[in-house]
Amino acid sequence: MDIREYLKSNALVFDGGMGTYYAAKSKDPIERCEAANIKNPAQIYDIHMEYINSGARAIKTNTFAANSDNYGGSSRALTDVIESGYKIAQKAAEGRDVFVFADIGPVQDTGEKTTAQKYIDIAQIFIKLGAENFIIETLYNYDGVEELTEYIKSQRPKAFIIVSFAVQPDGYTKEGELGCELLKKAAENKNIDFVGLNCVSGPQHMYQYFKTVSSISGNFSVMPNAGYPTVINNRTLFESSPRYFAIKIRDIVKEGAKIVGGCCGTTPEYIKYTVSELLNESGTEETEEPAEKEVKKEAAAGKNDFAHKLMEGKRVIAVELDPPDNADITKFWKNAVMLSQKGIDVITIADCPIAKARADSSILACKIKRELKIDALPHITCRDRNINATKALLLGLNMEGVNNVLIVTGDPIPSAMRDEVKSVFNFNSRMLAKYVSTLNKTLFNHEFLICGALNVNSKNFDIQLKMAKEKEENGVKVLLTQPVLTQKGFENLKKAKSELKTKILAGIIPVMSYRNACFMDSEISGIDVSDEIIEMYKDKTKEECAALAVEISVEIAKRVKDFCDGYYLITPFGRADIIGKIVEGIKKFEYGGD
């Protein structure tokens, strides 16, 4: 079938990340998987077949990095790799309704040849082999694209061309190019059939970004990474859920993409789930509830009652609220007032979570302390401040009577290209804790209660314990854990309580829906959700999910009671009403509350 005819009535599903899958699958992977076209063609063929058998209707040749930059200028070696890669893909597609795309990755202008000429040199080899379909992918700029696409169409007037850019969640490429401008240029190019996005972002961030540019006139392809990479034993792994990936791809198709697939980290299993999800469209978007009715009653005043209660050995309840991402404080404030009335001990405020700018946590903490007369615990990240800015902030908090701080390194920038981001911090969280501890002795009128984070979901919890002990030595008195939603998390919490001297607040986050569970398990760093909990939300109504969220959270609180000094409740989607019900449930079994 002609690819253009196919796309009139179907979404075209591509394969996944050849390079990452080859590296994970091969017993002895070579530096560039393209060389395996020559050294191990059978394995490349088998990988193509795995993707095809998973339902992919389009496969990319294993030639992404096959260019003169990577082959020392040797035209013979480059030609051999490309020829072999194209023939392997053609063999895999033979006799099947599968489209083969000549894959061309980005090249650099080194001065010896222009970017355009390097691209054309690659295209010439493919054209001689009979290639009709081309994907030029993971581009950071538009250099050479006009010349390349014009050349391909001059040689193959019916060629089908996709040009895809690697745009980070902030809307820019790693070279500082604005993604929407690149997409507009490509969409206006009469030689380009589809414009697209691929790589550097996980499915949720790419979905969110795609929604902002999908109004651009043109046809779109979207191929996100499986998630974000983790390096374990010098191997790069992508820890995420294929079923979650498939759900987000379905949402991307609903938003208007006609060609979809996977990039780094996406195995045949991801494609299998994606094809299944597209054939069986179901599910609903998670939305935020309207703000609760305004409440006006203020809570009783207190001077760091939170720290005093903890040090007396009484269990406490801390609730985290995300600061607003705009100048409207209405919803945040209504939630803060309502929670203070529930009798919680402290409100914690995240510091630009997931590295996106929000209202300053410390300013909000001062407002809460001053106007609601309840203790506040602002997060302070090392990520965005140097030593002078941090010291100035601490001085301001101390003057305002906010004497609790939660020190964390900070969420990573949501991009696989994190090494491109220039950081400004001088400290990691342990070093900063030591610095604040020193200032407690030399500068502040009232000492800060220094809190830190503990990841009970870490794959290597012994390292986490070692870091926690270093935090103890550096002045941390309280550790707030990541949410406990698995048996592993519970066992690690017990171990931490037996080995550490610090007070521990057990993290609890209500799971709001099946989609929410899959999202947290796949894309939120440091959070694991057990399969048992995920399955409990399947096919539940919104009301049933809300009731289940309260029930499960209260049961977790009961279970961790003997292995913690309090509870750290994290508010999802601004749903402070759910947190309020959980607080009531905890008070009933913990304090015999109202």
N, C-alpha and C positions, 0 to 999 in steps of 0.2 A: 504494500500500500504506500502511496505517496505520503510523505510526512505531513504535508500541508492539509491533505484531505483527512488524515487521521486526527489532526489537532482541531478540526472543525467540530468534532463531536466527542473528543476524549481529552483528558489530561494525560500528558506523556510523562511516565515515571522513569527517571534515569537510574543508574547504578549508584554506588556509594563511593567511599574513599579508598581507592586502590592502594595508594601509598601506605596509609596507616594499617589497612587490613593485611597487606603483604608483609609489613614489618612484624605484625602480631602473629601471623600465621607461619612465617618462614622460620625454620630451625636455625638458619644461618643467613640472616638478611644482609644484603649488600647495601652500600651507602645510598645508592640511587636505584630505586626499584626498576627504573627504565632499563637498566643494564640487564635485568633478568629476562628481558625479551630475547637476549642472545644466550645468556648463561643458563637460564632455567625457563624456557618457553612453556613447558608443560604446566608449571605452577601458575603462570599468568593465565593460561587458557582455563585452568580449573577455577580460578577466581572469577573470570568472566562468566563461566557457566554457573557458578554459585549465585551470582547476581541475577542472571537470566532465569534460573530455576526459582528464584525468589519472587519473580514477577516483573523485573525490569524490562521495559520495552525499548530502552536505549542504553548503549554502553559506550564509554569513552575509551579510546586507545590508551595504552599505558605509555604515554609520551609527554606527560605534563612538563617535565623538566628536560626534555630532549631538545636542547638548543646549543648553539656554539659557545655560550658562556660556560656551560657545564662539560663540554667535550673538547676543550682545549683548541678550538678552532679546526678540529679535524673533520672535514666534510665527509670523509668516508665512514668514520665511526658514527657520526650523527645520522647519516643516511641508513646505515645498517640497523641502528636501533629503531628508527622510525619505520622502516620497511617491515622489520620483524614484528613490531608492535601492531601495525595496521593489519598484517596478515593473520596474526593470532586472533585479533578481534573479529575479523571477517570470518574466520573458520568457526569461531564460537557462535556467530549469528547465522551461519549458513543453514538454510532450510527452516528458519524460524522467523516469526514476525518481529524482528528486532532491528532497530536502526543503529548503525555504527557511526560514531562521531570522531573525527580527527581532533585530538585534544592538543591545544597549544597554550602553554603557560606564559607568564610574563618574562620578558628579556630586558636587559639593561643596555643603555647607550654607553658603550665603552670608548667611543671615539674612532675606533677602527672601522666600524660599520654603524650606520644609523639603526635605531630601533626598528624602523619600518623595514629596512633591508633584511635585518635578522629574521623578522617575522615572515617576510616573503620567501626567504631561503627555505624555511620550514614548510611553508605552504606549497612550494614547488614540488617538494618530495611527495607530499600527500596527493597532489593533483596528478602526478605521474602514475601513482598507484590506483587512481580512479576514484578518489574520495569525493563525495558529494555533500557531506554534512560536516560542519566545522563548529567547534566550541572554543572560543578564545576566552580563557577564564582566569579568575583571581588577579585581575588587573588593578593596579593602584593609581593609574593615570590613563590618559587617552592617547598617549604618544604612539604614533605609528598605526593606530587603528584605522584611520581613514584610508591610508595607503594599502594596508593589508586587505581590508574588505573589498576595496575597489579592484585590487589585483585578482582576488579569488573569483569575483563575479565576472571579470573580463575573461577568465579562463573557463569558468563553470557558471554560465548565466543562471542555471537553475539551482545553484548551490544554496543550501540552507545554513544560515550563519547565526550563531548565538554569541553575543559578547557580554561577559559577566564580570562584575567588579567586586572586589573585597572591601566592603564598607563596614567600618566598625559601628557599634551601637550609638556612638555620639554623632554619626552622620558624616564622618570623614574617613578617608583612607589613611594608611600609615604614612603616606607622603604629604598629608595635609590637604588633599583634594576633596572638595565637597561632593559627596556621593550623588545628590540629586542633580547637580550640574553635569556630572559624567553620564548619568542615566539619560538626561535630556539630550545631550549631544548624540549619544548612541541611538536613541529613539528617532532622532531626526535624520539619521543616516539611512538613505534609501537602500543601501546594500546590506543592512543588518535586519534580519528577520525577527529576532527576539533579543531583548536586553535583559540582564539579570543580575542577581546577587548570589554570591557564594563565599564560603569560608569565613574565618575570623569570628563569627558569631554563632551561638547556640540557637536552637529553633525558636525559643520565646523572644529573644532580643531581635532576631531577624524578622520574625512576624510583626513585632511592634514597629520596627523601622519600615518594613514593607508597607504597612498601613499608611505611613506618612508620604510615600512616593507612588503608591499604586494609581494615583490620579493622573500621573504622567501618561500622555498618549503613547500607546505602544503595547506590544506583547511582552509578557514577563516570564522569566524562569527564576526559580528560587531554590537554592541548594545549601542549607545550613550545615554547620558541623554538628556532630552528635551532641556536643556540649562543650565543656572546657577541659583542657588537658591537665592531667596530674602526672608528675614524674615519680616513678617508683623503681628503685634499683636501676636508675639510668635509662629506663624505658618510659616512653610517653604513652599514657593510657587515657582513654576518654570514658569517664564513669557517668553513664546516664541510662535512661530507660528507652528501649526501642518503641514501646507502646506509647510513651509520652511523646516521643519524636513524631510518631505517626499522627497523633492527635493534632499537633501543631501544624504539620504539613497539610492536614485536612483544612485547618483554619486558613492557611495560606492560600490554598486553592479556592476557598470560598471568597477570599479577598480579591481574587482575580488572576492568580498565576495559572498558566496553562501547562507549564513545564516545571516539574519538581524532581528532587532527588536529594542525594546526600553528599557531603564533602568529608572532611577529616573525621575519622572515628566511626563513620557509618558503615556497618558490616551488612552482609546479606540479610541478617535478621531484621535490621531497620527497614530495609526495602520490603521485606515480606509483610511486616506490620503496616507499613505505609500503603501498600497495594490493598491489603485487607480493609484498612480504615476508609480508603477512598471508595471502595465497593460497598461499604456499609456505613454510610454517613449517619452519625448519631451524636448526641451530647449537646451541651449548651455552654455558652461562655459564663465564666464566673464574674459576677458583678458585685459591686459594693452596695450595701444596704443604705437607705436614707439615714441621715443623722437622727439620733434619738431626740425626743422633745427636750427643749432647753430646760436645764435645771439651774437653780440660783443659789441653793444653800451651800455655804462654805464649810469645809472641814475644820476641825480644831487645830490650833497652832501647836508647834513643837520645835525644839532645837535639836536637830539630828536625833530624833527619837528612834529612827531606823537603826543607827549605829549602836545606840544605847541598848535597845531591845536585843539586838543580835549578840552583843557581848555579854548580856545577862543570861544567854542560853535559851532565849525564847524564839520560837519559830516565827518567821516573817513572811509577808507576801509582797513581792515586787511585781509591778506590771510595766511592760514596755510599750510605748507608743511611738510610732514613726512620726517625725515632724512633717508638716506639710511641704509640698514641693512648689508652693506658690505663696502669695502674701495673705491668703485667707486662712485665718486661724480658727474660724468658727467651729468646724467639726472637731478639730483637735481639742479645743478648749472644752466643748461640751462633754467629750469623752473623759477628759481629765477631771472635770468637776464631778461627773457621775461616779467615777472610780474612787475618788477621794471620799465620797459619801458612803461607799461600800466598806470603808474602814481598812483599806490597804495601807501598807507601811511606807511605800516609796514608789514614785513614778520614775521609770528610767526612760531616757530619750536617746535614740540612736543618732550617731554622727554621720550624716550623709551615707545611709546604707546603700550597698551595692555601688559605692563610689559615684553616686549621682547627687548633685547639689540639692540640698533641702534647707529649710530654716535652721539656723544654728541651734544645736542642742543645748549649749550652755546658756544662751539668752533665754530660751524657753524654760530651762531649769530655774533660772532666777525669777522669772515671772510666776512659775508655779509655787515656789517657796514663798514669795512675797505676797501673792494674792490668795492662794488656796491654803496657806499655812500647813502644807504637807511637805515632807522631805522629797528631794529630787536627786536623781542619780544620772547626770549627763555622761554619755560616752565621749571619750576623747581618743581620737585615732592618731597614730603616728604618721599616717599616710600623707596628710595634707599640711602639716605644720612643722616648722623647724623649731629649734630650742627657744629662740626669743619669743616667737608667737605663742608657744605653749606656756611659757612662764607668764607672759602677760595675761593670758586667758585664766590661768590658775589664780593669779592675784585678784582678778575681777570677781571670780566665783567666791573666793574667800571673803572679800569685802561684802558680798551680797548674802553671806551666810549659807551658801551651798557648799557643804563640806564633805560630799561624797563624789568620787569619780570612778568611772569604769574605764580602765586603760586597755585599749586593743590596738593591734597593728593596723587594722582596717581591712574591709573587704577589698579583694583585688579588683582592678579595673576590668569590666566585663568584656574582655577581648582576648583572643588567643595571641594577640600581638602585644602582650603586656611589657615586653622588653623595650618597646618603643616609647613608653610613657616615662617622662622624666620625673622622678620622685623628689620631694623636698624634705623628707624627714631625716632627722639625725639619729633617731633611736628605734629599736624594736620595743615591744611592750614591756619586756623585763627591764631593759635599760631605763625606760621612762619611769617605771614604777620606782626604781632606785633613786632616780632624780627627784621625784615628788617626795619620797621618803626623806631625802636629805633636806629638802625645803621645809618639810614639816618641822624639822629640828632647828632650822636656822632663820626662817623668814615669816611663816604664816602665824596669824593671831590664833587661829584654831586649826588643829590638824585635820587633814583630809583622811577619811576612811578610803583606803585604796582598794579597789576591786579589780578583778581580772576575769579572763574567760578560760573555760576548760572545755575542750572538745571531747565529749564522751563517745562520740561516733568515729573517732579516728581509727584508721586501720592498724596503726601501730600505737596503741595507747600507752605503752611503756615510755615512749618518747614524750607524749603529752604529760605523763606524770613527772618525768624528769624536768620538763619545762615548768610545771606547776611548782615543784620544789624550789626551783630557781626564783620563781616569782615570790614564794614565801620568804626566801632569804633577802629579797629586794624590797620587802615592805608590803606585799599584797596580803590583805586580811580576809578577803571574801572572794570566792570564785563563783561565777555564774556559768552554768553549763549550757551547752547546746541542747535542744529538745531531746527528751528521752522517749523515743518512739519504736525502739527495737529491744529485743532481749540483750543484745550486745551492749547497747547503751546502758541498760539497767545494771548489768554485771560490772561494767566499767565504773559506774557511779558508786557501787558498793566498794569496789577496790580503792577508788579515790578517797572515800570516806575513812577507810581503814588505814590509809598510808599518809594522808595529809593532815596538817595541823589547822589549816585555814577553814573558815566557815564555808559551807557549800550551799548554794541555792540551785535546786534542780530545775532545769529548763522544761517548760511545758508549753506547747503551741497547739491550739485546737485545729484539727484538720477539717476544712470546710466543705470538701466535696471530693469525688473521685479524681477529677482533673487537678484539683489543688494538691491532693496526695501525690499524684504522679509528678507534678511540677516540682514540689519540694524534694522528692526523692531523686529527681534527675538533675535539677539545675541550681538548687540552693546549696552552696558550699557548706559542709559541716552538718547537714541534716540528712538523716536516713529515716525512711518510713518502712515499717515491716510490711511484707506482702499481706499478712493477715489483716492489718488495719486498712490497707488499700482496698482489699476485696470487700471489706465491710461496707464501703461507700458505693459499691457498684450498683447502678440502677436505683439509687435512692433519690427521692424528691428533695427539693431544697429544704423544706421544713424538716424532713427526716434527717438530712445531713446536719442541720443545725443542732437538733436534739442529740444526735450521735456525737457531735463534737464536744458537747458539754459532758455527756456520760463518760466518754473515753478519757477525757482530760481529768475528771475527778477521780476516776479509777487509777490513773497513772499517779496522781498525787497521793492517793492512799498507799500505793505500792512503794513509792520512794520515801515515804514519811520517815522511816527509821534510818535512812541513809543520807539525810540532808538536814540543813538548818533552816530551811525555808523554801519557798517556791518562787520561781521566776517565770511569770506568765507573759507570753509574747502575743500581741494583738494582731490577728491577720485581717487584711482588707478594711482596717478601721472598725472592725466589729467589736467595739467595747461592750456591747450588750451581751455578747456571748461570754466575754471575759468576766463580766459582772455575775453571770449565772455560775460560772466556775468558781469564782471567789465565794459565792454563797455556799456552794457545795463543799468547798474546802473548810469553811468556817463551821459547818455542821458537824463534820467528823473530827476536826482538829481542835476547835475552840468551844464547841457547843454554842455556836453563834446564833445570830438572829434568824 
